[in-house]
Amino acid sequence: MADQVMTALSDIDPMLDDAKILVRVADMNKFQAILDEGSCYKVGSFGVGENGGKFPLLSHRYKIGFYKNTSVTRDAPFDQNTRGFRFEPFQNFKRRRFSETDVVGVIGTIISISEPIPYEGYQTQKFKRPVTLEDVDGNTLDCCFFDGWVDRFNSLAQQLDKMRNVVMILQIAKVKYFNDKPSISNGAFASKLYLNDNIREINTFRKMYQEMDGYVEKNIILNVFSPSKKEITPDEFFENAVRKMVGSICEFEYQAECIVYAKIHKVHREHGWWYLACKKCGSIAKELEDNGESSSSKKKGKNKVWWCKKDREITHVGPRYKVIVRYIDDTGSASLLLYEDIILKLIDIPCSKLKAKYGDQADDIFPEELAPIVGKKLLFRFLYSSYNINFNNHVYQVKMISQDEDMIKTFKHGFINEENDGETKTPTTPTVTTTKFNAIDNIPFNIEQTPEVVKQMEKDDDGSSSSGKGKCDVINLDEPVEEDVAAKKMKNAATVEKANGKE
């Protein structure tokens, strides 16, 4: 009998060296015992179709479908690249040659590895571990591994002195871009990780890496680091911002970035301290009613579904800080809105930890761990927006804070009289409901009353406010000055007379 004619995958598509195989669940056991990674096979009676889906395992155009009558026979190896490696240059990631639905393969030397970092998953705490790779051209690429993949690097972290030039291959990895910075991570259940395996590709890369200019083996040490918090430079903090006293903020007639130096006097506990947020964008997540019409519920089965105005139907949510505080200086007071990133800089306790500690009582209490923020005096940077101007709204969302002495001196230089600085005193007990100042303290404004505009912001889901339009031109930001009744009548009468005169 004549030999069966075989067609190479490259004859189907010149760019095709490997392909995804689609096997029905009912036929999986039949082929699973035969197929082995790295081996070669003759395959007959199969189908070829378009390789679609949101996250295809391979970026090729076609996929192979196995049927009940498909024949699979092991054959002698005919290619050295039996694992189907296809490594992408690191520069292609920086040039955004890939989308977030692509899967890729990379090879590089590990130059740093992070300790496991906890993050809040759905109803449980999970971990991630960042790893940095370097190629033979000196380019670096960030990788991030999640869940069970974190433990696969424990042996590397425990043997720092013995580890030199650790080469890693990650195959079928997902691409992500965060703030335009590329990274890759393990994806689904198909990703494959090779760490210093004795295979041709790793040995060849290690040899090429050792031939780099300036390579010294003793200097190639695997570093384990704890991710440091980003430090804001003075140039970044003061760039395009205006220095203001609290009482003069509302003198602006246009939108501007403002910086004030003030003290946190109290926390508006009546507005709570946390909210349920979307993991992707941080927006408020609302629970969907179980009406059986959610598309995500059908796709994801029993997974609970929430609604986010940006990402729509979501399944990953977590608690985030949202705290409104009262801040004061010698000229006035107003309210600030502090979110997760700002609160963490003040107390360094994740919201998820406090939420887990207080459980169902979280909505009824105010954590004592947040009390230390009262009395802190620091620089606040926020946007005095057109919304604040048009709606006479004086609750500002803080973008940056700083307690750096040099930054504070820069702010004060030529702006604040050092002799008068620090006259206002904040009570040491954060739970007081009345102000207790010494007779020598001159506080020409009410710092205890919660502005009505704050309450309105909490009521309106779409972020709009029903507070009247108009520009505030007084120091007291809590109590807008109302016109005298007689003055209003005279003003209205004058308006009517003027209108009649025109007619």
ABEGO torsion letter per residue (X at the ends): XBBBBBBBAAAABAABABBBBBBBAAAAAAAAAABBBGBBBBBBGBBBBBBBEABBABABABBBBBBAABBBBBBBBABABAAGBBBBBAAAAAAGABBAABBBBBBBBBABBBBBBBBBBBGBBBBBBBBBBBBAAGBBBBBBBBEAAAAAAAAAAABAAABBGBBBBBBGBBBBBBGGBBBBBBBEAABBBBBGBBBAAAAAAAAAAAABBGBBAAABBBBBBBBBBBBBBAAAAABGBBBBBAAAAAABABBBBBBBBBBBABBBAAAEABBBBBAAAGBBBBBBBBAGABAAAAAAEABBBBBBAAAEBBABBBBBBBBBBBBBBAAEBBBBBBBAAAAAAAAGBBAAAAAAAAEAAAAABBBAAAAAABGBBBBBBBBBBAAAAAAGBABBBBABBBABAAAAAAAABGABBAAABGABBBBABAABABBBBBAABBBABBAABBBAAAAAAAABAAGBBABBBEBBABABAABBBBBBAAAAAAAAAAAAAAAAAAX
